Amino acid sequence: MTDLNTLRYSEEHEWVAVDGESATIGITDFAADALGDIVFVELPAVGTSFSRGDVFGEAESTKSVSELYAR
């Protein structure tokens, strides 16, 4: 289980946990409650580069589509 104190959070209720050259991303409970059930996630191909603030994917839920931002 991830230690919540080591996560980095965005203003859009996304979080990232970095482990060496790998990163795990997720959304907060607040965002999950607001979105409802996630039905599709679009992510970049492995090895894709992007900069802080870039949109790198989308999360589609039963209520809306939300962009995922690099932080």
C-alpha positions as a Markdown table, in Angstrom:
| # | Residue | x | y | z |
|---|---|---|---|---|
| 1 | Met | 0.0 | 0.0 | 0.0 |
| 2 | Thr | 1.2 | 3.5 | -0.8 |
| 3 | Asp | 2.0 | 5.9 | 2.0 |
| 4 | Leu | -0.4 | 8.8 | 1.4 |
| 5 | Asn | 2.1 | 11.3 | 2.8 |
| 6 | Thr | 4.6 | 10.5 | 0.0 |
| 7 | Leu | 2.1 | 11.3 | -2.8 |
| 8 | Arg | 2.3 | 14.5 | -4.8 |
| 9 | Tyr | -1.2 | 16.0 | -5.5 |
| 10 | Ser | -2.5 | 18.4 | -8.1 |
| 11 | Glu | -5.2 | 21.0 | -7.8 |
| 12 | Glu | -7.3 | 18.8 | -10.1 |
| 13 | His | -7.4 | 16.0 | -7.5 |
| 14 | Glu | -4.8 | 13.8 | -9.2 |
| 15 | Trp | -1.9 | 12.2 | -7.4 |
| 16 | Val | 1.4 | 10.6 | -8.4 |
| 17 | Ala | 3.7 | 8.3 | -6.5 |
| 18 | Val | 7.2 | 8.1 | -8.0 |
| 19 | Asp | 9.5 | 5.1 | -7.5 |
| 20 | Gly | 12.8 | 5.5 | -9.4 |
| 21 | Glu | 11.9 | 5.8 | -13.0 |
| 22 | Ser | 8.3 | 4.6 | -12.6 |
| 23 | Ala | 5.3 | 6.5 | -11.5 |
| 24 | Thr | 1.8 | 5.4 | -10.4 |
| 25 | Ile | -1.0 | 7.9 | -10.9 |
| 26 | Gly | -4.5 | 8.1 | -9.4 |
| 27 | Ile | -7.3 | 10.4 | -8.4 |
| 28 | Thr | -8.4 | 11.4 | -4.9 |
| 29 | Asp | -11.5 | 10.0 | -3.2 |
| 30 | Phe | -13.1 | 13.4 | -3.8 |
| 31 | Ala | -12.5 | 13.2 | -7.6 |
| 32 | Ala | -13.7 | 9.5 | -7.6 |
| 33 | Asp | -16.9 | 10.5 | -5.9 |
| 34 | Ala | -17.5 | 13.4 | -8.3 |
| 35 | Leu | -16.8 | 11.4 | -11.4 |
| 36 | Gly | -18.7 | 8.2 | -10.6 |
| 37 | Asp | -17.6 | 4.9 | -12.2 |
| 38 | Ile | -14.6 | 5.2 | -14.5 |
| 39 | Val | -15.4 | 3.4 | -17.8 |
| 40 | Phe | -12.3 | 4.2 | -19.9 |
| 41 | Val | -8.8 | 5.7 | -19.4 |
| 42 | Glu | -6.6 | 6.9 | -22.3 |
| 43 | Leu | -2.9 | 7.1 | -21.5 |
| 44 | Pro | 0.2 | 7.9 | -23.7 |
| 45 | Ala | 2.4 | 5.1 | -25.1 |
| 46 | Val | 5.3 | 3.9 | -22.9 |
| 47 | Gly | 8.3 | 6.2 | -23.4 |
| 48 | Thr | 6.2 | 9.3 | -24.4 |
| 49 | Ser | 7.7 | 12.6 | -23.1 |
| 50 | Phe | 5.6 | 15.5 | -21.9 |
| 51 | Ser | 6.1 | 18.6 | -19.8 |
| 52 | Arg | 4.5 | 20.0 | -16.7 |
| 53 | Gly | 1.0 | 21.3 | -17.5 |
| 54 | Asp | 0.6 | 19.1 | -20.6 |
| 55 | Val | -2.5 | 17.0 | -21.0 |
| 56 | Phe | -1.3 | 13.4 | -21.2 |
| 57 | Gly | -4.6 | 11.5 | -21.1 |
| 58 | Glu | -8.2 | 11.4 | -20.3 |
| 59 | Ala | -10.4 | 9.6 | -17.8 |
| 60 | Glu | -14.0 | 8.9 | -19.0 |
| 61 | Ser | -16.7 | 8.3 | -16.4 |
| 62 | Thr | -20.4 | 7.7 | -16.4 |
| 63 | Lys | -20.7 | 11.5 | -15.7 |
| 64 | Ser | -18.0 | 13.2 | -17.7 |
| 65 | Val | -14.6 | 13.2 | -19.4 |
| 66 | Ser | -11.7 | 14.7 | -17.5 |
| 67 | Glu | -8.2 | 15.5 | -18.8 |
| 68 | Leu | -5.1 | 14.3 | -16.9 |
| 69 | Tyr | -2.4 | 16.8 | -16.5 |
| 70 | Ala | 1.4 | 16.3 | -16.0 |
| 71 | Arg | 2.6 | 17.8 | -12.8 |
